[in-house]
């Protein structure tokens, strides 16, 4: 079957029209010449020239070296939580759950070095497998504000980037090494890693990394044991070469493998069920090529990749046959993108065009027998034009997706879809911009959770399933004030309001036990089959994100506030969630302070307060209590030993007993709540030479 849909951009422009009007009213203002606008990680403020408003305020970047908690990260929450609108749940590293504005990672585009991390494995575990020690940077698109993101990006995107040799080599250095050791008290975690990097010639760079992380069971703020006894090994290999100046080719391989004894359901870390041996592994291969001659019309970036994620569970450890499984998702893809800079009499154009294709496949073995497999493919082309004329920037875009859905979800149905986008920004005063954007959304039906793949057995295949669609609209302002108290200081203020509309929301319905499944023929509730259905109501997510960042000499401060609430148009219920307890998170307030009292010492403090969330009238809505967590940390780099750095931090300083609102949470039954670790003292030592 085939469904063709052309979204009507002109009929859905009300919010954007209001936003553009707010931008354009100020064209008569007599402002000073434009200057570079700053970007921030809520820890440091840097100035980025010639970037679009989207790069400044609708995308946030966290750099490992600039943010001390990220330097000692053992979980993605240690640094991604700093971004307004982003939360990461799951206490265990095998249960890392990223959410943006309440939408979980099945509605996000997540990449590692450009390789898509697709598919869902097991709803009691996370789908993102990477050791943070591999990373140098994470770029977060909070909300979808560009046609370049595409399918699987209704809530936005997270692009993880691993370290390169060029990040570590000092000027004139041909070969170097970095050794790192860290310890965490709560779960007796020990991390050791070594990175060797080289530039044997002026046009070749090489890097090899190996890391090992051993963890025991920790405990939450009330002293409850969080069962986990695991060993993690990570490998990163990279090579790159420039050919004839204009050409660059690179290759990379990264692997994270975690083995250990975990809870039967890792998001119930205190449950009385005996923990069992489990293994989580990710392998990612990639080749990239770029061609950037002196011609401003040509700047080509290409990447080809394959990534494979697997969960292997051995239940024989507890003599419970039937629960052994080997669940695997593999994604193979390629992307070619060109950027052209075009100067005209009426401004400059940054024209971005691209084509992308990827295939995602799932395979399930239960009790060593193949139970099922399925696949989906997507091919897309897109075009975006960032047109800048004086103080005004307009960015229209269009994208076409052809998505072939999984056979055992919607009968292999093909969806052809066209979406459009339009963004605008205007500099109403020096270093002050107002902006608005409107982006149509598309998300084809995903693969089933891999552990439930049974080649259609006891599954309702929904041949009438519709793709998720909708729109994301944002309006906001960003400004920078300089020389407020002393020469050279800077205060950046930003704020935005957003509305995300989601139509045809796809919900997975389980069967078995006390659960009410679907009729195997009609798909109506009341049968014994599992499957996916479209919710019979549309959802709207509304919210705001505010940030203030100040930097003065050796002191910096970041303040942020974020709020997102979803609501069904008929019931008023929030968006349902398969993972965790519900999609809602409380309003989040965050303070980051950093101070360098000497040239060799940095100290910092991070405070996070998340307000409580009261339940709606839906049965699956629950109250989520508030929590307040404080972290302190210090870096010391002695002058006597060049390249040596010591870091000490105390995380959850006051031993708060709490669960992230993005984690599994049950206010009645503590053993069914994924509590975070209690007080955790981390110490690490890094030597680079």
N, C-alpha and C positions, 0 to 999 in steps of 0.2 A: 504494500500500500504506500501511497505517497500523498503528503499534504504540502500544499504550496501556500505560503502566506507572505504578503507584502504589507509591512506595517505602515500605517498612514501617519506619517510624521506631522502633516499639517493639522491633523485633528487632535493632537496631543501636546500642543505647544503653549498652553495657557501659562504654566508656571514659568517656562523659559521666557515668554514674552514679557512677563512682569519683571523677571530678573534683568533682561537686556535693557528694559526701560530704565531700571534703576542704575544701570551702568552708563547709559548714553545721556542721561539728563545733565551730566556734569561736563559735557564736551565744551561748554562755554567757559569753564573755569580757566583762568589764566595761571597755569602752573609752571613751575620751573622745569628745565630739561630733565628727561627721565634718567634715573640712576639705577645701578644694579640693586636687585632685591635680595634679601637674605633668605636662607633656608635654615632649618633648625632640627636638632635631634632631641630637643628638650634637655639637653645637657650642654651643648655648645651651639654657638651661632656662627655660621659661615656665610659668605657672600658668593652667590652663583650668578655669573653673567649670562645674558642671552638665553634665559630659560623661560618657559611659558608659565602662566599662572598655575597651571595644573602641576607643574614640577615643584612649585613653591608651597602651595597650601592644600593641594588635593593628593599629594604623595608625600610620605614621610620616610626618612631613612634613618636607621640606627646603625652606627658604626661601632664595631667592637672596641676599638682602641680609644674611642671618645667617651665611652660609657662604662664605668667601672663594674656595675653588676653584670654586664654582658661579658666582661673579661673572666668572670668566675662562673659563668652560666653552666648549669647541668641540665637545664630544661628551657624550652623556648620561651616560657613565661618570664624568665629572668631578664629578657630585654625587649620582647615584643609588647609586653604590657605597658610600656612607657608611651606607646602611641595612642592618642585619644581615639576612642571608638573600637579599639582592639582589646580582646581578652583571650587568654590562653588557659584552658582548664586541664584537668588531669594531673595527678600527683606524680605518677610514675613516668619515666621516659618512654615507656611503650604505650602511653596513653596521653600523648600531647594533642590537645584539641584547640585549634585556632578558630576564633569567631570574630567576625567584623560586623558590628551593628546587629549582633544577635544571630547572624547567619553562619552556619557551620561550614567546614572546609569543602563539603560536597557542593556548595554554592560559591566557592572561591577558586580562583586560578592560582595554584601553588606551583612554583618552579624551583629547581635547584640547578644553578648554572644553566638556566634556560630550558631544562628538561621538565616537562609537565609531570606532576605527581597526581595521577588520576586514580579513580576507583575507590571503592569502600571495601574494607576487609571484614571487620567484625565490630559491631556497634558497642561492645564493651571495651574496645581498645581504640587507640588513635590510628590515624592513617599516615602521619608524617613521621618518618624515621630518619633522623639525622642527629649527630652529636654536635652541639653548639661549638665545640672546640675547633671544628672544621671551618667555621664561618668567619668572614670579615665584615659582612654587611647584610642587612635585610631591608629591601625597599617595599613599602606597604602602600598600596592604593586603597585608601579608605573610601569605599564606594566605587562603582564603575562609572568613570567619567571620560572614557575614550573608547572608540571602536577598535583600537589596537589590542584591547584585552580579549574580547570575543567570548566564545562559549565557556560555560562553567565559571563565569565571573560576575554573577548577579550582585554579590556583596562586595566585590573588589578583588584584590590580588596581593599575594606575597611572593616576592622574588628573592630567594636566598642566594648569596654569592659566596663561594669559598675563596680562600686566600690564594693569591698569585705570587710568583717570585718577585715581580716588580714592586709588590707591597712591602717586601722585606729587605731587598737589596739596598745597601747604602750607596751613595754616589761614588762611582769608581770601583765598587766592589764586584769581584768576579764570582766568589763563592762564599756562602755563609751558612750558619745553622742557628736554630732556635730550640732550646729545650725548656720544657714547662712541666711543673709538678704542682698539684693542688690537692688539698685535703678538706673534707667537709665533716663536721663533727656529728651531725644528727644521724647519719646513716653510715658513718665510717667510710665514706667514699674517698677513694684514692685515684687521682688522674695523673698519668704520666704521658708525655708526648714529645716527639722529636720531629723537627722539620728541617730538611736540608734543601737548599736552593742555590742556583748557580746561573750565571750568564757566561758560558764559555767563550762566546763571541758576542759582538755588538748586536747581532740580530737573532740570537737564540737564548731562550730562558727555560729553565727546568726546575721542577719542584717535586719533592717527595715528602709525605707526611705519614707518620704512624702514631696512633694514640691508643691508650688502654685505660679503661675506667672500670674499677671494681667497687661494687656497692653492696652493703648489707641492708637489712630492714631498718627503717627509721621509725620515728614516732611523731604523732601530732601534738598539738599544744596541751592536750589532756593526758598525754602519756600512752595513748593507744598505739599499738604496733601497726605499722604500715608494711605489710609483708612484701618483701622483695630481696632476693639474694642473687645478684646478677654480675655478669662480666661483659663488658662492651669493648669491641675492637673496631677501630676506624682507620681507613686508608684513603689517602688522596694522592694521585699522581697527575702531574700536568706538564705539558711541553708546548712551547710556542716558538714560531720562527717568522721573521719578516723576510719576504722575498722581493727583491727589486724595489724596496722602499714602499710601494703602494699596496702590496699584498701581505696579509698575515694569516697564517694557518695555525690552529691550535688543537690539541687533543687533551681530554681529561677523563679520569676514572675516579670515582669515589665510592666508598663502601662503608656502611655502618652495620655491624652485626652485634646483636644483644642476646645473650643466652642467660638463662637463670631459672630460678624457682619463683613463680609469680602467682598471685591469686587466680583461682579458677576464672573469675571475672575481674580483670585488673582494675576496673573502676569501682570495685567494692574492696578496697585494700585491707579493711579490718574484718571482713566477713569470716565466719567460723569454718567455711569450707576449706578443706586442705589445699594448700597451694600446690601447683604442679609444674613440671618442667615445660618451658616454652621458649621459643626462639623467634626473634624478629630480625629481618635482614633486608637491606636495600642496596642494590647495585645500580649505579648510573654511569653510562658511557656517553661521551659526547665528542663531536668534532665541530669546530667552528672555523669559518673563513670570512675574512673581511677584505674589501677592496675599496681603497679611499685615495684616488688620484687627486691631482690638483684641480680637476674639474668640479665645480660646486654642485653640479647636477648628479654626481655619482658618489654615493657613500653606502656601500652594500655590506650588510651583515647577514651571515647565513649560519645556521646551526642544525646539526643532525644528531639525534640522541635516541637512546633506549634506556629506560629505567624499569627496574623490577623490584617489587616489594613483596615479602612473603612472611606469613605467620605459620609456624609449625608448632603443634601442640601434641604432647605425649601423655595421654590420660592413663596409660597402663601403670603409671607411678602410683595411682590410687585404685587400681583394679576396677576401673569404670569404663569398660569398652563402649564404643559408640561415640566417644567424644574426641578421638584422635582426628586431627585434620591438618591438612597442608593447603592453606589458602594463598593464592598468588595473583597479583595483578601486574601486567606488563604493558607499558606504553612506549610506542615507537613513533617518532615524529620528526618533522623538518619544518624549518621556517626560513623564508628569505624576505628581507626588508631593505628598502632603499630610501635614503633621505636626500632630498634635493633642496638646495638653497637657491632661491630665485629672487633677484632684485628687479623691481619694476618702478615706474614713475609714481605709483600709488602704494608704496610700501614693499615689504619683503614677504616672501612666502617660504615656509618650511614644509615641504610636501613629503609626507610619509606614505609609502605604498608597500604592501606586503602580501604574501601568500603563505598559508600555513596548512599543513596536513598532519593529522596524527591518528593513530589507531590504538585503542585500549582493549586489552583482553584479560579476562579473568578465568581462572581454572581452580577447581576444588577437588581435593581428594579426601575422602573420609574412610578411616580404617584402612588406609593404603589402597583404596579402590577409587578410581576416578568417578566423581559424582556428577560433575557438570562443568560446562565451559560456555562462555558467551563473549561477544565482542561488539564494539561500536567504533565508527570512524567519523571523522569530521574534516571537511575541506572548506577553507574560507579564503576570501580575498578582501582587502580593505584599503581605503584611501582616506587620508586625513590631511588637511591643509591648515597650518597655523599662519594666518595672514596678519602681519603687524604693520599698522599704518599710524605713525606717531605714537600717541598714548593709547590707542585702541588696538586690541588684538581679538580677532574672530577666528574660531577653529571649527569649521564644519567637518563632518566625517560620515562615511558610509561603509557598511560591511555586508557581505553576503556569506552565509553559512549553508552548507549542504551536509546535513547530519543524518547518518544511518544508525538507527537505534538498535539496542540489543534484541536478539530474537525472542528471548524468554521474558522480556519486559513488555514490549509493544509490537511483537511480531516482525521485527526488522524494519519497521516503518521508516521512511525517509522524509525528512523535514527540510524544505527549502525556505530560507528566511532572509529578509533584508531588514537591517536596522540602520537608523541614522542618529547622528549626534550633532550638537551645536554648543559651543562654549564661547563666552565673551569675557573680556576683562578690560578695564579702563583705569588709567592712572589719574585719579582725581587731584592728587597733590604729589609732591616729591616723596617717593618711597611709600606711597599709599595707593592701593588698588582695590577696586570692587570687582567682583566676578560673579558669573552665573554660568551654569551648565545644565544641559538636558541630554540624557543618553537613553536610548531604547535598549531593552535587555532581551536576551534569548538564551535559553538553556535547554538543550535536548535531554531526554530521559537518560539517566546514568545507568551504569551496570548495577545489577543487584548486589547487595552485600554478598561477598564472595562465599562466605560459609553457608549461605542458603541456596547456592546455585545447585540445582538438581536436574538440569536439562528439561525443565518444564513439569517435572513430577510434583503433584500437589501444588501447582502454581497456576494462578489465573493470569493468562497473557492478555493484556489490555490493548486490543487492536484499535481502540478509539482514543487512546491516550493522547493528550495534547502536550506540546512543549510548554515549559514555563516561559512566560513573557512578562513584560512590564516596562518600567522606566525609572530612572534615577534623576532627580532634579536637585540642584544645590544653588544657593546664593550666599555670598559672604564678603568679607573685607579683610585685608591684611595691610598692616602699616608698620613702619619702623621709625622710631624716634632715636636720634643720636645726640650725644653731648648733653645729656640731661643733668648729670651731677658732676661728672668729670669729663675731660676731653677723651674722646674715643669710646665712650660707653655706648651701648645700644640696647634698646628695648623693642622687641617685636611683639605685636599683638595680632591675633587672628581669630576670626569667628565665622562659623558657617551654620546654616540651617539646611536640612535636607529632608526630602520625602522620596521614599522608594515604594513604588507600586508593583506588586507581584500578582500576576494572573495565572490560573491553572496550576497552582502550587501542587507539586507531586509528593504524595505521601506513601510510604511503605507500610503495608498492613501485614503483621505477622499472624500466624495461626499456631494452634497447638496449646496444650495445657488449658489454662483458664481463659486464654485469649480468644476473641471472636474474630474469625478470619473472613474470607470472601467466598461467595458462592463460586464454584469452579467453572460455571458456565456463564452466569450473568454478571458476576463481579459485584453483586450486592452483598452488604454485610450480613453475616449469619451463616457462613459456610466454613469449610475446613481447609481452604486453599489460602496461600499467601500471594501477594502481588502488590502492584502499585496502582493508585487511583489519583485523579485530580480532585482536590478539595473543591467543594461546591460554593466557595466564597473567595473573593479576592482579599488580599492582605495589603496593608499600608504600614510602612515603617517611617516614623517621624523622629527627628532628634536634632540636637545641636552639639557642636564640638568647639570648645573655646581653648585658647592657649595664650600664655604670656611668657616670654623668655627674655631675661635680662643678663647682660654680660658687662662687667666692669673690671678691667685689669685682670686680676687673678681670682675674681669671684664671678660665679654664674648661678642663676636661679631659673627654674622652670615651673610654671603652674599650669594645670590643665583641668578641664571639666568636660565630661562627655555624657550624653544621655541618648538612648535609643529605645523606642517602644513600638511594638508591632500590634496590630489590631485587625481582626477580621471584620469585613463590612457588615456581616449579618449577625454573628454571635458576639463579636467583641473580644473573642479569645485571641491569644497571641499565636504566632506561628508555631506549629508543632515541631517537636525535636525528637529524633530517634536516639541520639546520643545525649547524655546528660538528662536533666530533669525538665527543662523547658528552655525556650530560646531567650527569655528575658534575663537581663542583668541590671542590677541597681545602678543609679547614677554614680559615676566614678570621679573622684577628686584626687589629684596627684600633685605632690610637691617634690621637686628635685633641687638640692643645693650642692654646690661644689666650690671648694676654696683651696687655693694653693698658698699656704703660709710661707713656704720657701721654694726655691728652685727645684728641690728634690722631693717635695712632699705634696700630695693632694689628699684632701679629705672630703667626704660627701655624706649626704643624708637623703634618703628617699622615704616618703610617707605616702601611703595609699589608703584612702577611705572609700569604701563602696557601701552605698546606702541600701537599706532593705527593700525588697520587692514584695508587695502584697499580692495575693492570688486573685485571679479573676474567678468567675463562677464555674469555669471549666473543671472537670474532674482531674485533668492532668496538670492543673496549675497548682503551685504550692508557694508558701511563703519562704522567701530566702532571707535569712537574717543578715544584718549589716556586719561589716568587719573593718578593722583598722590595723594596718601592718606597717611597721617601721623597720628600715634597714640603715645601717651605718657602715662606712668602709673607708679605707685609707690605702694610698699607694706611696711607695718609697723607692726612689732610684738614687742610690749613693753615687756621688761623683767619683769616688775612688775606684769603682768598678764599672766601666762603660758597658752598657747593654744589660745590666742587672736590674730587675724590678721585683719588688716584693709587694704583695697585696693582702690585706687583712679586712674581713668584713663580718659583721654580725647581722644575719638576716632573720626577720621575724623577732626582733629584739625583745619584745615583751611576751613571747611564747603564746601568741594568740591561737586559739583553737577555732579554725574556720575552714570553710570550703569555698573555692571560687564559684561564682555564679555560672560559670561555663562548665562546671564539673557535675558529675552525678551527685545529687543532693536530695536527702530525704529527712525532713525535720522531725519525723517520728522515730525512725530507725537509724541509729548512728552507724550500724555496721553496713548499711546500704548507702553511706555517704562517703564521697571521695575527699577526705580531709587532707589539707595541705600539711607540710612538715611544720613542726614547731621550731623553736629557736635553733638556728643552724650557724655555727661559726665556720667560716671558710678562710683558708690561708693558701696562698699560692706563691710560687717563685718562678720567674722567667729569666732566662739568660740568653741573649742574642749576640752573636759574634760573627 
